[in-house]
């Protein structure tokens, strides 16, 4: 039996659930209601409301990605330093990801709302309450919580591949800890950093669930605009046209990831 036939189910899956849906998005995005070719659906992003939602989504996703990177890199270094003992810690860290995404986000809603857990604790301590729900800050909290593991794991995977004798060689050559980090650890972990940035930035940019639950419809991101075009106005052409714009950011991120992680090993966790 030719081993190439074993790829048949995978090819069918890719065609049915990737190629055909993408082809439909391109078709609807580049045509009008009469099926005629048009770029109006893409040009619609220039309206103040839609452009504002795109810039807002870019800003919040960038902030969330930076926060995830700042939190994830030291954690990945700590996990690597623990060696074989880090396996259980990684498992515990990944465990919340097994819970439904919607439930995890709703948990933050219960924490941040006006009469939620955080304000109840502050009230018990006779401290002034804080208003976080339905704000950009709440959305950033939700993004960081949901996507932080996607930053930690690729970086940890890259760091774990660095052999101990590499650091020993740097020390033998007289490098200090700071020099070893800047000239050895950091450069060798770049593939994991790029992979992590891609895996956090793209879902953060395209999300609409987090902004719906934690933003309460008060903070519209481009993902919310696209969702409304599909579900409320039933304008698949406009929704697909706006989706094509987001696809540009996805392709750029994939190109960067392929440039710095040619073997695709950083994300193999």
Helices and strands as residue ranges (DSSP letters): G 3-7, H 8-14, I 15-19, H 20-29, H 40-43, G 44-46, H 48-81, G 83-85, H 86-95, G 96-98, H 101-112, H 117-124, H 136-160, H 164-172, H 177-180, I 181-185, H 186-188, H 190-206, H 209-215, H 222-231, H 236-260
